[in-house]
Amino acid sequence: MASPDLPPPTSHAPPEVPLGVMLFLTIPYAFFLPELIFGCWVWILVAATHVANPLLQGWVLYVSLTSFLISLMFLLSYLFGFYKRYQSWRVLDSLYHGTTGILYMSAAVLQAHATIVSETQDLKNYFINTAASVSAAQNTEPLGSASQEAQLCLLQAGRP
């Protein structure tokens, strides 16, 4: 009788995380750079408007900065191999990217509303808010793609 912790013999092992520069050339790990770039860019753009709508743009700042820092921690974990110490790192990665994609979508909607409100006030802030709205919406794509790839890896490993 087989032990309960071994996967069935017909399942395929998920691919290993590549090392070094190959990490940035392999999907879903290649999505870390756009996540970091767009996340930082959204934070910079919203901060440049002097946060005219604190309730709306405060959430956008929180989501972008928190996501940037956690994505940076994931990237460093993959680069230095810290993820190998934990059995459930794929589940954590999938949950993080799925949740962050939803949070970024809510932040993009709130930023779009702040853009509409700023249209009649200051034209400079309107253009900066427009760029922040577009960047926040663009950041949902790499997060969603990384979440889908992580879920596929989980399914290939035999863990629903």
DSSP file (Angstrom, degrees, kcal/mol; ACC not computed):
  #  RESIDUE AA STRUCTURE BP1 BP2  ACC     N-H-->O    O-->H-N    N-H-->O    O-->H-N    TCO  KAPPA ALPHA  PHI   PSI    X-CA   Y-CA   Z-CA
    1    1 A M              0   0    0      0, 0.0     2,-0.1     0, 0.0     0, 0.0   0.000 360.0 360.0 360.0 135.9    0.0    0.0    0.0
    2    2 A A        -     0   0    0      1,-0.1     0, 0.0     2,-0.1     0, 0.0  -0.419 360.0-105.4 -77.2 150.6    1.3    3.4   -1.0
    3    3 A S    >   -     0   0    0      1,-0.1     3,-0.9    -2,-0.1    -1,-0.1  -0.451  26.6-122.6 -73.1 150.6    1.9    6.1    1.6
    4    4 A P  T 3  S+     0   0    0      0, 0.0    -1,-0.1     0, 0.0    -2,-0.1   0.688 103.8  60.8 -71.6 -17.9   -0.6    8.9    1.7
    5    5 A D  T 3  S+     0   0    0      2,-0.1    -2,-0.0     0, 0.0    -3,-0.0   0.652  83.6  91.0 -87.3 -10.9    1.9   11.8    1.2
    6    6 A L  S <  S-     0   0    0     -3,-0.9    -4,-0.0     1,-0.1     0, 0.0  -0.610  80.4-119.0 -82.0 140.5    3.1   10.6   -2.2
    7    7 A P        -     0   0    0      0, 0.0   151,-0.1     0, 0.0    -1,-0.1  -0.366  42.8 -84.3 -71.5 158.4    1.4   11.9   -5.3
    8    8 A P    >   -     0   0    0      0, 0.0     3,-1.6     0, 0.0     0, 0.0  -0.268  39.7-115.2 -59.2 151.2   -0.3    9.4   -7.6
    9    9 A P  T 3  S+     0   0    0      0, 0.0     0, 0.0     0, 0.0     0, 0.0   0.690 112.5  58.6 -66.1 -16.9    2.1    7.9  -10.1
   10   10 A T  T 3  S+     0   0    0      2,-0.1     2,-0.1     0, 0.0     0, 0.0   0.590  85.2  98.5 -88.0  -9.7    0.2    9.5  -13.0
   11   11 A S  S <  S-     0   0    0     -3,-1.6     2,-0.4   146,-0.1   146,-0.1  -0.425  70.6-128.2 -79.1 154.9    0.7   13.1  -11.8
   12   12 A H        -     0   0    0    144,-0.7    -2,-0.1    -2,-0.1    -1,-0.1  -0.818  20.4-118.1-101.4 139.9    3.4   15.3  -13.2
   13   13 A A        -     0   0    0     -2,-0.4   144,-0.1     1,-0.1     3,-0.1  -0.564  34.5-112.1 -73.6 137.5    5.8   17.2  -11.0
   14   14 A P        -     0   0    0      0, 0.0    -1,-0.1     0, 0.0   139,-0.1  -0.367  42.5 -92.4 -66.7 151.1    5.5   20.9  -11.3
   15   15 A P        -     0   0    0      0, 0.0     2,-0.1     0, 0.0    -3,-0.0  -0.296  42.9-110.6 -64.6 148.1    8.6   22.6  -12.9
   16   16 A E        -     0   0    0      1,-0.1    -3,-0.0    -3,-0.1     0, 0.0  -0.373  36.0 -96.5 -74.1 157.0   11.3   23.8  -10.5
   17   17 A V        -     0   0    0     -2,-0.1    -1,-0.1     1,-0.1     6,-0.1  -0.622  45.7-121.3 -74.0 126.1   11.9   27.5  -10.1
   18   18 A P        -     0   0    0      0, 0.0     2,-0.3     0, 0.0    -1,-0.1  -0.250  24.3-123.7 -68.0 159.0   14.8   28.5  -12.4
   19   19 A L    >   -     0   0    0      3,-0.1     3,-1.1     4,-0.0     4,-0.1  -0.723  60.5 -13.8-103.9 152.7   17.9   30.1  -10.9
   20   20 A G  G >  S-     0   0    0     59,-0.3     3,-1.4    -2,-0.3     4,-0.3  -0.280 126.1  -8.2  67.2-139.5   19.6   33.4  -11.7
   21   21 A V  G >  S+     0   0    0      1,-0.3     3,-1.4     2,-0.2     4,-0.5   0.760 123.7  73.1 -66.9 -26.3   18.6   35.4  -14.8
   22   22 A M  G X  S+     0   0    0     -3,-1.1     3,-0.8     1,-0.3     4,-0.5   0.732  83.2  71.2 -62.0 -20.8   16.5   32.5  -16.1
   23   23 A L  G X  S+     0   0    0     -3,-1.4     3,-0.7     1,-0.2    -1,-0.3   0.879  98.1  47.9 -60.3 -37.7   14.0   33.5  -13.4
   24   24 A F  G <  S+     0   0    0     -3,-1.4    -1,-0.2    -4,-0.3    -2,-0.2   0.558 110.8  51.7 -82.3  -8.2   13.1   36.6  -15.3
   25   25 A L  G <  S+     0   0    0     -3,-0.8     2,-0.4    -4,-0.5    -1,-0.2   0.369  96.4  80.9-106.5   2.6   12.7   34.7  -18.6
   26   26 A T  S <> S-     0   0    0     -3,-0.7     4,-1.8    -4,-0.5     3,-0.4  -0.926  84.0 -99.2-116.5 132.6   10.3   32.1  -17.3
   27   27 A I  T  4 S+     0   0    0     -2,-0.4    -2,-0.0     1,-0.3    -3,-0.0  -0.704 101.9  20.3 -82.3 137.2    6.6   32.5  -16.9
   28   28 A P  T >4 S+     0   0    0      0, 0.0     3,-1.3     0, 0.0    -1,-0.3  -0.973 124.2  55.0 -93.7   0.5    5.1   33.1  -14.3
   29   29 A Y  G >4 S+     0   0    0     -3,-0.4     3,-1.5     1,-0.3     4,-0.3   0.737  94.8  69.4 -73.3 -21.0    8.2   34.5  -12.6
   30   30 A A  G >< S+     0   0    0     -4,-1.8     3,-0.6     1,-0.3    -1,-0.3   0.698  86.0  70.8 -67.5 -17.4    8.8   37.0  -15.4
   31   31 A F  G <> S+     0   0    0     -3,-1.3     4,-1.9     1,-0.2    -1,-0.3   0.570  76.9  81.0 -76.8  -7.4    5.7   38.9  -14.2
   32   32 A F  H <> S+     0   0    0     -3,-1.5     4,-2.5     1,-0.2    -1,-0.2   0.901  88.0  53.6 -65.6 -39.3    7.5   40.1  -11.1
   33   33 A L  H <> S+     0   0    0     -3,-0.6     4,-2.8    -4,-0.3     5,-0.2   0.942 110.1  44.8 -64.6 -47.4    9.3   42.9  -12.9
   34   34 A P  H  > S+     0   0    0      0, 0.0     4,-2.8     0, 0.0     5,-0.4   0.901 112.5  54.1 -62.4 -36.4    6.1   44.4  -14.3
   35   35 A E  H  X S+     0   0    0     -4,-1.9     4,-2.1     1,-0.2    -2,-0.2   0.943 113.3  41.8 -58.1 -47.3    4.4   44.1  -10.9
   36   36 A L  H  X S+     0   0    0     -4,-2.5     4,-2.2     2,-0.2     5,-0.2   0.910 116.9  47.0 -68.4 -42.4    7.2   45.9   -9.3
   37   37 A I  H  X S+     0   0    0     -4,-2.8     4,-2.3    -5,-0.2    -2,-0.2   0.960 117.9  39.9 -66.2 -51.1    7.6   48.6  -11.9
   38   38 A F  H  X S+     0   0    0     -4,-2.8     4,-2.6    -5,-0.2     5,-0.2   0.873 114.7  54.0 -68.4 -35.6    3.8   49.4  -12.3
   39   39 A G  H  X S+     0   0    0     -4,-2.1     4,-1.8    -5,-0.4    -1,-0.2   0.927 113.0  42.2 -63.0 -44.6    3.3   49.1   -8.5
   40   40 A C  H  X S+     0   0    0     -4,-2.2     4,-2.5    -5,-0.2    -2,-0.2   0.891 113.5  53.5 -67.3 -39.1    6.0   51.7   -7.8
   41   41 A W  H  X S+     0   0    0     -4,-2.3     4,-2.6    -5,-0.2    -2,-0.2   0.902 107.6  50.0 -64.7 -42.1    4.8   53.9  -10.7
   42   42 A V  H  X S+     0   0    0     -4,-2.6     4,-2.6     2,-0.2     5,-0.3   0.928 111.5  49.2 -61.1 -45.0    1.3   54.0   -9.3
   43   43 A W  H  X S+     0   0    0     -4,-1.8     4,-2.3     1,-0.2    -2,-0.2   0.923 112.5  47.2 -61.9 -44.5    2.5   54.9   -5.9
   44   44 A I  H  X S+     0   0    0     -4,-2.5     4,-1.7     2,-0.2    -1,-0.2   0.921 113.3  48.3 -63.4 -44.6    4.7   57.7   -7.3
   45   45 A L  H  X S+     0   0    0     -4,-2.6     4,-0.7     2,-0.2    -2,-0.2   0.924 113.3  45.8 -65.6 -44.0    2.0   59.1   -9.5
   46   46 A V  H ><>S+     0   0    0     -4,-2.6     5,-1.1     1,-0.2     3,-1.0   0.913 112.6  51.0 -66.3 -40.1   -0.6   59.2   -6.8
   47   47 A A  H ><5S+     0   0    0     -4,-2.3     3,-1.4    -5,-0.3    -1,-0.2   0.820 102.7  61.8 -64.9 -29.4    1.8   60.7   -4.3
   48   48 A A  H 3<5S+     0   0    0     -4,-1.7    -1,-0.2     1,-0.3    -2,-0.2   0.713  94.5  61.8 -70.2 -19.3    2.6   63.4   -7.0
   49   49 A T  T <<5S-     0   0    0     -3,-1.0    -1,-0.3    -4,-0.7     3,-0.2   0.448 111.4-120.7 -84.0   1.9   -1.0   64.6   -6.9
   50   50 A H  T < 5 -     0   0    0     -3,-1.4    -3,-0.2     1,-0.2    -2,-0.1   0.740  54.0 -83.2  62.6  24.5   -0.6   65.5   -3.2
   51   51 A V      < -     0   0    0     -5,-1.1    -1,-0.2     1,-0.1    -4,-0.1   0.936  58.9-177.1  46.1  70.1   -3.4   63.0   -2.5
   52   52 A A  S    S+     0   0    0      1,-0.3    -1,-0.1    -3,-0.2    -2,-0.1   0.812  78.7  40.2 -66.2 -31.3   -6.3   65.4   -3.2
   53   53 A N  S  > S-     0   0    0      1,-0.1     4,-3.0     2,-0.0     5,-0.5  -0.820  72.9-176.2-118.6  89.0   -8.9   62.7   -2.2
   54   54 A P  H  > S+     0   0    0      0, 0.0     4,-1.6     0, 0.0     5,-0.2   0.835  79.4  51.4 -60.2 -36.6   -7.4   61.0    0.8
   55   55 A L  H  > S+     0   0    0      2,-0.2     4,-0.8     3,-0.2    -2,-0.0   0.928 119.9  34.2 -68.0 -43.1  -10.2   58.4    1.2
   56   56 A L  H  > S+     0   0    0     -3,-0.2     4,-1.2     2,-0.2     3,-0.4   0.960 125.7  38.4 -74.1 -53.4  -10.0   57.3   -2.4
   57   57 A Q  H  X S+     0   0    0     -4,-3.0     4,-2.5     1,-0.2    -2,-0.2   0.695 105.0  67.8 -79.2 -17.8   -6.3   57.7   -3.1
   58   58 A G  H  X S+     0   0    0     -4,-1.6     4,-2.3    -5,-0.5    -1,-0.2   0.904 102.1  48.1 -63.9 -40.1   -5.2   56.5    0.4
   59   59 A W  H  X S+     0   0    0     -4,-0.8     4,-2.8    -3,-0.4     5,-0.2   0.901 110.8  51.4 -65.4 -40.5   -6.5   53.0   -0.5
   60   60 A V  H  X S+     0   0    0     -4,-1.2     4,-2.5     1,-0.2     5,-0.2   0.920 111.1  47.7 -62.9 -43.6   -4.6   53.2   -3.9
   61   61 A L  H  X S+     0   0    0     -4,-2.5     4,-2.5     2,-0.2     5,-0.3   0.915 112.9  49.0 -62.7 -43.0   -1.4   54.2   -2.1
   62   62 A Y  H  X S+     0   0    0     -4,-2.3     4,-2.6     2,-0.2     5,-0.3   0.942 113.8  44.9 -62.4 -48.8   -1.8   51.3    0.5
   63   63 A V  H  X S+     0   0    0     -4,-2.8     4,-2.4     1,-0.2     5,-0.2   0.931 116.1  45.6 -63.6 -45.7   -2.5   48.7   -2.2
   64   64 A S  H  X S+     0   0    0     -4,-2.5     4,-2.0    -5,-0.2    -1,-0.2   0.912 117.2  42.7 -67.9 -41.6    0.3   49.8   -4.5
   65   65 A L  H  X S+     0   0    0     -4,-2.5     4,-2.3    -5,-0.2    -2,-0.2   0.923 116.8  46.2 -71.5 -43.2    2.9   50.1   -1.7
   66   66 A T  H  X S+     0   0    0     -4,-2.6     4,-2.5    -5,-0.3     5,-0.2   0.922 114.4  48.2 -64.3 -43.5    2.0   46.9    0.1
   67   67 A S  H  X S+     0   0    0     -4,-2.4     4,-2.6    -5,-0.3     5,-0.2   0.892 110.3  52.8 -64.3 -38.9    1.9   44.9   -3.1
   68   68 A F  H  X S+     0   0    0     -4,-2.0     4,-2.2    -5,-0.2    -2,-0.2   0.943 112.0  44.7 -60.7 -47.3    5.2   46.3   -4.2
   69   69 A L  H  X S+     0   0    0     -4,-2.3     4,-2.0     2,-0.2    -2,-0.2   0.907 115.5  45.7 -66.9 -41.8    6.9   45.3   -0.9
   70   70 A I  H  X S+     0   0    0     -4,-2.5     4,-2.4     2,-0.2    -1,-0.2   0.900 112.9  50.6 -70.3 -38.6    5.3   41.8   -0.8
   71   71 A S  H  X S+     0   0    0     -4,-2.6     4,-2.6    -5,-0.2    -1,-0.2   0.890 109.6  51.8 -63.1 -38.0    6.2   41.2   -4.5
   72   72 A L  H  X S+     0   0    0     -4,-2.2     4,-2.6    -5,-0.2    -2,-0.2   0.901 108.9  50.1 -64.4 -40.3    9.7   42.3   -3.7
   73   73 A M  H  X S+     0   0    0     -4,-2.0     4,-2.2     2,-0.2    -2,-0.2   0.908 111.3  48.8 -64.7 -41.0    9.9   39.8   -0.9
   74   74 A F  H  X S+     0   0    0     -4,-2.4     4,-2.3     2,-0.2    -2,-0.2   0.929 111.2  50.1 -62.1 -44.5    8.6   37.0   -3.2
   75   75 A L  H  X S+     0   0    0     -4,-2.6     4,-2.7     1,-0.2    -2,-0.2   0.932 112.4  46.2 -60.6 -46.7   11.2   37.9   -5.8
   76   76 A L  H  X S+     0   0    0     -4,-2.6     4,-2.5     1,-0.2     6,-0.3   0.868 109.9  55.5 -64.5 -35.2   14.0   37.9   -3.3
   77   77 A S  H  X>S+     0   0    0     -4,-2.2     5,-1.3    -5,-0.2     6,-1.0   0.902 111.9  42.9 -62.7 -40.9   12.7   34.6   -1.9
   78   78 A Y  H  <5S+     0   0    0     -4,-2.3    -2,-0.2     3,-0.2    -1,-0.2   0.892 114.3  50.4 -72.0 -39.3   12.8   33.1   -5.4
   79   79 A L  H  <5S+     0   0    0     -4,-2.7   -59,-0.3     1,-0.2    -2,-0.2   0.900 120.1  34.5 -66.0 -39.8   16.2   34.6   -6.2
   80   80 A F  H  <5S-     0   0    0     -4,-2.5    -1,-0.2    -5,-0.2    -2,-0.2   0.464 109.6-116.7 -97.8  -1.7   17.9   33.4   -2.9
   81   81 A G  T ><5 +     0   0    0     -4,-0.9     3,-1.2    -5,-0.2     4,-0.2   0.683  68.6 137.3  80.3  18.4   16.0   30.1   -2.6
   82   82 A F  G > < +     0   0    0     -5,-1.3     3,-1.7    -6,-0.3     4,-0.2   0.791  62.6  71.0 -66.3 -25.8   14.1   30.8    0.6
   83   83 A Y  G >  S+     0   0    0     -6,-1.0     3,-1.5     1,-0.3     6,-0.3   0.738  81.7  73.3 -63.4 -21.9   11.0   29.3   -0.8
   84   84 A K  G <  S+     0   0    0     -3,-1.2    -1,-0.3     1,-0.3    -2,-0.2   0.673  85.1  66.3 -67.8 -16.7   12.6   25.8   -0.6
   85   85 A R  G <  S+     0   0    0     -3,-1.7     2,-0.4    -4,-0.2    -1,-0.3   0.647  96.4  63.5 -77.9 -14.9   12.1   25.8    3.2
   86   86 A Y    X   -     0   0    0     -3,-1.5     3,-0.6    -4,-0.2    -1,-0.0  -0.919  62.9-156.3-120.1 136.8    8.3   25.8    2.9
   87   87 A Q  T 3  S+     0   0    0     -2,-0.4     3,-0.4     1,-0.2     4,-0.1   0.825  93.8  49.0 -75.0 -33.1    6.1   23.1    1.5
   88   88 A S  T 3>  +     0   0    0      1,-0.2     4,-2.1     2,-0.1    -1,-0.2  -0.002  69.1 117.8-101.2  29.6    3.1   25.3    0.7
   89   89 A W  H <> S+     0   0    0     -3,-0.6     4,-2.4    -6,-0.3    -1,-0.2   0.831  74.8  55.2 -67.9 -30.0    4.9   28.2   -1.1
   90   90 A R  H  > S+     0   0    0     -3,-0.4     4,-2.5     2,-0.2    -1,-0.2   0.904 108.5  47.8 -68.1 -39.8    2.9   27.5   -4.3
   91   91 A V  H  > S+     0   0    0      2,-0.2     4,-2.7     1,-0.2     5,-0.2   0.930 113.0  48.4 -64.8 -44.7   -0.4   27.9   -2.5
   92   92 A L  H  X S+     0   0    0     -4,-2.1     4,-2.5     1,-0.2    -2,-0.2   0.905 112.0  49.4 -61.3 -42.8    0.8   31.1   -0.8
   93   93 A D  H  X S+     0   0    0     -4,-2.4     4,-2.5     2,-0.2     5,-0.2   0.920 112.6  47.4 -62.8 -45.0    2.0   32.5   -4.1
   94   94 A S  H  X S+     0   0    0     -4,-2.5     4,-2.2     1,-0.2     5,-0.2   0.920 113.7  47.0 -64.3 -44.8   -1.3   31.7   -5.8
   95   95 A L  H  X S+     0   0    0     -4,-2.7     4,-2.5     2,-0.2     5,-0.3   0.906 112.5  50.6 -63.6 -41.6   -3.3   33.2   -3.0
   96   96 A Y  H  X S+     0   0    0     -4,-2.5     4,-2.8    -5,-0.2     5,-0.2   0.953 112.8  44.1 -62.3 -49.8   -1.2   36.3   -2.9
   97   97 A H  H  X S+     0   0    0     -4,-2.5     4,-2.0     1,-0.2    50,-0.2   0.883 114.9  48.7 -67.6 -37.3   -1.4   37.0   -6.6
   98   98 A G  H  X S+     0   0    0     -4,-2.2     4,-1.6    -5,-0.2    -1,-0.2   0.940 115.4  43.7 -65.4 -46.2   -5.1   36.3   -6.8
   99   99 A T  H  X S+     0   0    0     -4,-2.5     4,-2.5    -5,-0.2    -2,-0.2   0.907 114.0  50.1 -65.3 -42.6   -5.9   38.5   -3.8
  100  100 A T  H  X S+     0   0    0     -4,-2.8     4,-2.8    -5,-0.3    -1,-0.2   0.861 106.3  56.2 -67.5 -34.5   -3.6   41.3   -5.0
  101  101 A G  H  X S+     0   0    0     -4,-2.0     4,-1.7    -5,-0.2    -1,-0.2   0.912 110.1  45.5 -61.0 -41.9   -5.2   41.2   -8.5
  102  102 A I  H  X S+     0   0    0     -4,-1.6     4,-2.1     2,-0.2    -2,-0.2   0.917 113.6  49.0 -67.1 -43.5   -8.6   41.8   -6.9
  103  103 A L  H  X S+     0   0    0     -4,-2.5     4,-2.3     1,-0.2    -2,-0.2   0.893 110.5  50.8 -63.7 -39.2   -7.3   44.6   -4.6
  104  104 A Y  H  X S+     0   0    0     -4,-2.8     4,-2.5     2,-0.2    -1,-0.2   0.861 107.4  53.8 -66.8 -34.3   -5.5   46.3   -7.6
  105  105 A M  H  X S+     0   0    0     -4,-1.7     4,-1.9     2,-0.2    -1,-0.2   0.920 109.9  47.0 -65.7 -40.8   -8.7   46.2   -9.6
  106  106 A S  H  X S+     0   0    0     -4,-2.1     4,-2.3     1,-0.2    -2,-0.2   0.896 112.5  50.4 -65.2 -38.3  -10.5   48.0   -6.7
  107  107 A A  H  X S+     0   0    0     -4,-2.3     4,-2.5     1,-0.2    -2,-0.2   0.882 108.2  52.8 -66.0 -37.4   -7.7   50.5   -6.5
  108  108 A A  H  X S+     0   0    0     -4,-2.5     4,-2.2    28,-0.2    -1,-0.2   0.897 109.6  48.8 -65.3 -38.8   -7.9   51.1  -10.2
  109  109 A V  H  X S+     0   0    0     -4,-1.9     4,-2.0     2,-0.2    -2,-0.2   0.927 113.1  46.7 -65.9 -44.5  -11.6   51.8  -10.0
  110  110 A L  H  X S+     0   0    0     -4,-2.3     4,-2.2     1,-0.2    -2,-0.2   0.885 112.4  50.3 -64.9 -37.2  -11.1   54.2   -7.0
  111  111 A Q  H  X S+     0   0    0     -4,-2.5     4,-2.0     2,-0.2    -1,-0.2   0.879 108.0  53.2 -68.5 -36.6   -8.3   55.9   -8.8
  112  112 A A  H  X S+     0   0    0     -4,-2.2     4,-2.1     2,-0.2    -2,-0.2   0.894 108.9  49.8 -63.7 -38.4  -10.4   56.3  -11.9
  113  113 A H  H  X S+     0   0    0     -4,-2.0     4,-2.4     2,-0.2    -2,-0.2   0.917 109.3  50.9 -65.3 -41.9  -13.1   58.0   -9.8
  114  114 A A  H  X S+     0   0    0     -4,-2.2     4,-2.0     1,-0.2    -1,-0.2   0.852 108.6  53.7 -62.8 -33.0  -10.5   60.3   -8.3
  115  115 A T  H  X S+     0   0    0     -4,-2.0     4,-0.6     2,-0.2    -1,-0.2   0.921 108.3  48.2 -66.1 -43.8   -9.4   61.1  -11.9
  116  116 A I  H >< S+     0   0    0     -4,-2.1     3,-0.8     1,-0.2     4,-0.4   0.906 112.3  49.2 -63.4 -41.2  -13.0   62.0  -12.8
  117  117 A V  H >< S+     0   0    0     -4,-2.4     3,-0.7     1,-0.2     4,-0.2   0.877 109.9  51.3 -65.4 -37.4  -13.3   64.2   -9.7
  118  118 A S  H >X S+     0   0    0     -4,-2.0     4,-0.7     1,-0.2     3,-0.6   0.542  86.3  87.9 -79.5  -5.4  -10.0   66.0  -10.4
  119  119 A E  T << S+     0   0    0     -3,-0.8    -1,-0.2    -4,-0.6    -2,-0.1   0.861  94.3  39.4 -61.7 -35.6  -11.0   66.8  -14.0
  120  120 A T  T <4 S+     0   0    0     -3,-0.7    -1,-0.2    -4,-0.4    -2,-0.2   0.561 117.4  50.8 -91.1  -7.9  -12.7   70.1  -13.0
  121  121 A Q  T <4 S-     0   0    0     -3,-0.6     2,-0.5     1,-0.3    -2,-0.1   0.909 117.5  -0.9 -94.0 -79.9  -10.1   71.1  -10.4
  122  122 A D     X  -     0   0    0     -4,-0.7     4,-1.8     1,-0.1    -1,-0.3  -0.968  52.4-154.0-123.0 123.0   -6.5   71.1  -11.5
  123  123 A L  H  > S+     0   0    0     -2,-0.5     4,-2.0     1,-0.2     5,-0.2   0.848  96.0  54.8 -66.4 -34.5   -5.5   70.0  -15.0
  124  124 A K  H  > S+     0   0    0      1,-0.2     4,-2.0     2,-0.2    -1,-0.2   0.943 110.4  45.3 -63.9 -47.5   -2.0   68.9  -14.0
  125  125 A N  H  > S+     0   0    0      1,-0.2     4,-2.8     2,-0.2    -1,-0.2   0.833 108.4  59.3 -64.5 -31.5   -3.4   66.6  -11.3
  126  126 A Y  H  X S+     0   0    0     -4,-1.8     4,-2.1    -8,-0.3    -1,-0.2   0.929 107.3  44.8 -61.9 -45.2   -6.0   65.3  -13.8
  127  127 A F  H  X S+     0   0    0     -4,-2.0     4,-2.0     2,-0.2    -2,-0.2   0.888 114.5  48.4 -67.9 -38.2   -3.2   64.2  -16.2
  128  128 A I  H  X S+     0   0    0     -4,-2.0     4,-2.2     2,-0.2    -2,-0.2   0.910 111.9  49.9 -66.9 -41.4   -1.2   62.6  -13.4
  129  129 A N  H  X S+     0   0    0     -4,-2.8     4,-2.4     2,-0.2    -2,-0.2   0.869 108.1  54.0 -64.4 -36.4   -4.4   60.8  -12.1
  130  130 A T  H  X S+     0   0    0     -4,-2.1     4,-2.3     2,-0.2    -1,-0.2   0.932 109.4  47.2 -62.6 -45.2   -5.1   59.6  -15.6
  131  131 A A  H  X S+     0   0    0     -4,-2.0     4,-2.3     1,-0.2    -2,-0.2   0.884 112.0  50.6 -63.7 -38.2   -1.6   58.0  -15.8
  132  132 A A  H  X S+     0   0    0     -4,-2.2     4,-2.4     2,-0.2    -1,-0.2   0.882 109.5  51.2 -67.1 -37.8   -2.0   56.5  -12.3
  133  133 A S  H  X S+     0   0    0     -4,-2.4     4,-2.1     2,-0.2    -2,-0.2   0.924 111.9  46.1 -64.2 -44.7   -5.4   55.0  -13.3
  134  134 A V  H  X S+     0   0    0     -4,-2.3     4,-2.4     1,-0.2    -2,-0.2   0.915 113.7  49.0 -64.9 -42.9   -4.0   53.4  -16.5
  135  135 A S  H  X S+     0   0    0     -4,-2.3     4,-1.6     2,-0.2    -2,-0.2   0.887 110.5  50.3 -65.9 -38.9   -1.0   52.1  -14.6
  136  136 A A  H  X S+     0   0    0     -4,-2.4     4,-0.5     2,-0.2   -28,-0.2   0.902 112.4  47.2 -66.0 -39.9   -3.1   50.6  -11.8
  137  137 A A  H >< S+     0   0    0     -4,-2.1     3,-0.9     1,-0.2     4,-0.5   0.888 110.4  52.8 -67.5 -37.9   -5.3   48.9  -14.4
  138  138 A Q  H >< S+     0   0    0     -4,-2.4     3,-0.9     1,-0.2    -1,-0.2   0.817 101.0  61.9 -65.7 -29.9   -2.2   47.6  -16.3
  139  139 A N  H 3X S+     0   0    0     -4,-1.6     4,-1.1     1,-0.2    -1,-0.2   0.678  90.2  67.7 -74.0 -15.7   -0.9   46.1  -13.1
  140  140 A T  H <X S+     0   0    0     -3,-0.9     4,-2.3    -4,-0.5    -1,-0.2   0.803  92.5  62.6 -71.8 -26.3   -3.9   43.8  -12.7
  141  141 A E  H <> S+     0   0    0     -3,-0.9     4,-2.6    -4,-0.5     5,-0.2   0.960 104.2  41.9 -67.1 -52.6   -2.8   41.8  -15.9
  142  142 A P  H  > S+     0   0    0      0, 0.0     4,-2.4     0, 0.0    -1,-0.2   0.878 116.0  52.0 -63.4 -32.4    0.6   40.5  -14.6
  143  143 A L  H  X S+     0   0    0     -4,-1.1     4,-1.9     2,-0.2    -2,-0.2   0.922 112.0  44.9 -67.6 -42.5   -1.0   39.7  -11.2
  144  144 A G  H  X S+     0   0    0     -4,-2.3     4,-2.2     2,-0.2    -1,-0.2   0.901 114.3  49.0 -66.7 -40.6   -3.8   37.8  -12.8
  145  145 A S  H  X S+     0   0    0     -4,-2.6     4,-2.3     2,-0.2    -2,-0.2   0.904 111.4  48.9 -66.2 -41.0   -1.5   35.9  -15.2
  146  146 A A  H  X S+     0   0    0     -4,-2.4     4,-2.1    -5,-0.2    -1,-0.2   0.875 110.8  51.5 -66.1 -36.2    0.9   35.0  -12.4
  147  147 A S  H  X S+     0   0    0     -4,-1.9     4,-2.1     2,-0.2    -2,-0.2   0.905 110.1  48.7 -66.6 -40.9   -2.1   33.7  -10.3
  148  148 A Q  H  X S+     0   0    0     -4,-2.2     4,-2.2     2,-0.2    -2,-0.2   0.914 111.6  49.0 -65.0 -42.3   -3.3   31.6  -13.2
  149  149 A E  H  X S+     0   0    0     -4,-2.3     4,-2.0     1,-0.2    -1,-0.2   0.895 110.9  50.3 -64.8 -39.2    0.2   30.1  -13.7
  150  150 A A  H  X S+     0   0    0     -4,-2.1     4,-1.8     1,-0.2    -1,-0.2   0.882 109.7  51.0 -67.0 -37.2    0.5   29.3  -10.0
  151  151 A Q  H  X S+     0   0    0     -4,-2.1     4,-2.3     2,-0.2    -2,-0.2   0.887 108.1  52.4 -67.0 -37.7   -2.8   27.6  -10.0
  152  152 A L  H  X S+     0   0    0     -4,-2.2     4,-2.4     1,-0.2    -2,-0.2   0.896 108.0  51.5 -63.1 -39.6   -1.8   25.5  -13.0
  153  153 A C  H  X S+     0   0    0     -4,-2.0     4,-1.5     2,-0.2    -1,-0.2   0.887 109.1  51.1 -63.5 -38.0    1.3   24.4  -11.2
  154  154 A L  H  <>S+     0   0    0     -4,-1.8     5,-2.2     2,-0.2     4,-0.4   0.910 110.6  48.2 -64.6 -42.2   -0.8   23.5   -8.2
  155  155 A L  H ><5S+     0   0    0     -4,-2.3     3,-1.1     1,-0.2    -2,-0.2   0.885 109.6  52.3 -66.9 -37.3   -3.1   21.4  -10.4
  156  156 A Q  H 3<5S+     0   0    0     -4,-2.4  -144,-0.7     1,-0.3    -1,-0.2   0.818 105.3  56.1 -66.9 -29.0   -0.1   19.7  -12.0
  157  157 A A  T 3<5S-     0   0    0     -4,-1.5    -1,-0.3     2,-0.2    -2,-0.2   0.563 119.7-111.8 -79.1  -7.7    1.2   18.8   -8.6
  158  158 A G  T < 5S+     0   0    0     -3,-1.1    -3,-0.2    -4,-0.4    -2,-0.1   0.653  80.9 120.7  87.8  15.8   -2.1   17.0   -7.8
  159  159 A R      <       0   0    0     -5,-2.2    -1,-0.2     1,-0.1    -2,-0.2  -0.934 360.0 360.0-114.9 108.4   -3.3   19.5   -5.2
  160  160 A P              0   0    0      0, 0.0    -5,-0.1     0, 0.0    -1,-0.1   0.505 360.0 360.0 -70.1 360.0   -6.6   21.2   -6.0
